[in-house]
Amino acid sequence: MKRRNLLALTAGALAAPAIARAQAKYPDRTMRLVVPFAPAGPTDIIGRMVAEKMTNLLGQTMVVENKSGAAGSIGAVEVKNAKPDGYTFLFAPSSTHAINPTAFVNPAYDAVKDFTPIASVCVNPLVLVAHPSMPDSVLGLVAEMKKNPGKYSYASSGTGSILHLAGEYFKTDVGGMDVVHVPYRGSGPALQDLLAGNVAWMFETFSTTLQQHRAGKLRVLAYAHAKRAPIAPEIPTMIEAGVPGYEAYTFNLILGPAGLPKEVVGTIDQASRKLMADPTVIKFLEDIAAVPTTDTSPERTAKFIKDEIAKWAPVVRAAGVKIE
């Protein structure tokens, strides 16, 4: 009898650690937020702010890992292939979840099926900027381009980038313009050539161009969002400037690999809602002319992805973008 009791007690003691582990509160260790671009860009800057805030909200460290390359596809695949245990997330931008699904001839992932949508952090609207020698209004610029077919060129950070496609979308929305596209290896060199007068105009982020605009080195003609930016309310929207319905932006979403448990999704969703209700987060984003997503949810994030793919697919095809 004593032997049976001893064996039972021993078995119970051995099982206890396993039960404790199974019942451990999530998260109980460090999480990764994969940013699919190099450090110091807008997505990385916002991602690091999010990781710091989520660390405080969740009680466990969230670290940023930069996995750049192939228009964000390397980072996206990293998360797609991760174990769906709630410890690896993608800070998804427009390239991975709006453009690449159509632009790549053989995409390395399915933007919808291979990920679990959790939260939207913000959209980062682009601005139409022009060299100071150009007209000082959007419609004035359009008139100049149409009056001189083939004379002018516009810059972008590379073929198939959001800056390129925003330009093509703009050309279509104003009834077509014969303007040469000049792709660069990144937005930095493109902007330098715009400042030098080697190209006439381009789309860029507001935070990158506002100082040069205020210094008179270039002209920000319009903000590509439905509402004006609080940081520069004097700049009209593209719609107000005469291009009905025109919006173009990058975005940042929190996604996990497909198959995340409901409990994990629920935990990150609730933390994200608190994140997006934080006045310091809202101010941080508005100070760089990004638009906070204050009504975030997994359902809205899933719909947003599908809507963005549908929006940009015809633009990608019309531009003839095919990335091997």
Secondary structure as UniProt FT lines:
FT   HELIX           2..22
FT   STRAND          31..35
FT   TURN            39..40
FT   HELIX           42..58
FT   STRAND          62..66
FT   HELIX           70..72
FT   HELIX           73..80
FT   STRAND          88..92
FT   HELIX           95..99
FT   HELIX           100..103
FT   TURN            111..114
FT   STRAND          115..130
FT   TURN            132..133
FT   HELIX           138..147
FT   TURN            149..151
FT   STRAND          153..156
FT   TURN            159..160
FT   HELIX           162..173
FT   TURN            174..175
FT   STRAND          180..183
FT   HELIX           187..195
FT   TURN            196..197
FT   STRAND          201..205
FT   HELIX           206..214
FT   TURN            215..216
FT   STRAND          219..223
FT   TURN            230..231
FT   TURN            233..234
FT   TURN            238..242
FT   TURN            244..245
FT   STRAND          249..257
FT   TURN            258..259
FT   HELIX           262..275
FT   TURN            276..277
FT   HELIX           279..287
FT   TURN            288..289
FT   STRAND          291..292
FT   TURN            294..295
FT   HELIX           298..318
FT   TURN            319..320
//
